[in-house]
Amino acid sequence: MNDGDREEIARLLPAPADQDLPREQHLRHKELLMHRIDQDIAIARETERETGWGTGRERVTRTRPGRRLLRPALLAPATALTLAAALAAGAALNGGAREHSGASAHGVATDMRPAAALLGRISDAARARTVPRVRDDQFVYTREKAQGADLTSGKAVLDPLREREAWVAQEPGPLHRLGLVRENGETLPVNAELGDTDGTPAGLGRPTYSWFATLPTDPDKLLAYLYAHTPFAEGRGRDQAVFEQIGSLLGGMMPPATAAALYRAAAKIPGVTAAPRARDAIGRRGLGIARDDTRYGVRTEWVFDKDDYAFLGSRSYLIKDRSYGKAGTLLSSEAELEIAVVDKAGQQP
């Protein structure tokens, strides 16, 4: 495992533990984590030698990467760490290959016209929806159910469905404490993004209501902004990266005009299609918007309510047989249950 691998993994891992974690426990967790990272990278490299290309494990991530900012100050669950290691390994092994597209080539392709029409209706509904204005001193509360695939064994093993609550600070920052997350009976603080020694400001990685309000509401200008500012990992196509970046923002508390522009911007990304069989993590069937990452054989879907076009959740699954699972294997899924504005972290609506 070289220094480049370690640096990339360090960027993706949860924020360091608070000092109140016993040193012996911290060291034990660290040793276990590094063992898993080395194991995943060894497996990935062995697969690359056998097939001539990477494992594609970097696709086994939650479909809402923006939620990665909700990283507790203590060590994250083993599944999340395993997926982060897989992401870093796959990105390192698949460098150099990119989709040839950019903000200047965002024409609506013929095969995505049904998706563009659906996203137009979703956009109109979002513009008409009443959303409370959020003050900088408040918190956005979300409750969701989610699950993801664990790759520790070399096969995709789906973790149990778990409920998660989060309180995200709305101060523009930069902040060292971004909010709270509650899962499995534990309530843990959320630290600044790794590397943000001066704190994490509002932005794509920590979207706040006020930050959303600064974005362009013209879909073309908004899409150009997203193509210019979305982080791109080596080996992941630009169009897929922006599609996933938009997915990470869905369901958040934002001005109606911003939400409307976001959906119309998504309609301009090449390869976006309608997904009539889309379901969220708790089985709610809805109207789906999807994009296939043909390079890694993974489909990412967004699910919307059939009646009012509200965002329900998302999922990703294999569309090709891979070494860690067959086509149809679920990799991640989530269902949005509640979103509200509260005055204090830890306060329920």
Disulfide bonds with the S-S distance in Angstrom:
none
